Amino acid sequence: MKAPLDLRVLVLLLVGACAGYIAYRHPDVGVALLVAVGVVTLVYLLMGSDENGDPPAR
């Protein structure tokens, strides 16, 4: 049985929160929120991909 929040979820939340905070502090960077979503997606795929490069399995 998996825990409700594993380490990967906590890392993703931390990365997303940091990117969102940067977007909040610097509103002149209009694409920062989109970058935050891209960073979280990339980290998620890199942390869960197997040796074939497939996306994480559920």
C-alpha positions, 0 to 999 in steps of 0.5 A: 500500500502506497502512502498518500503523499510520497517523496515525488509528490512532495518534490513536485509541490515544492518545485511548483510552489517555488516557480509560482512564487517567482511568478508572483514576485515578478509579474512583468515576466508574463510567461512565468506561470506557464514555465512553472507548469512546464518545469513541474511536468518535466520533473514529473516525467524525469522522476518517473520514466523508466529505462525505455523513456516511457512516462510514469505508470500508475 
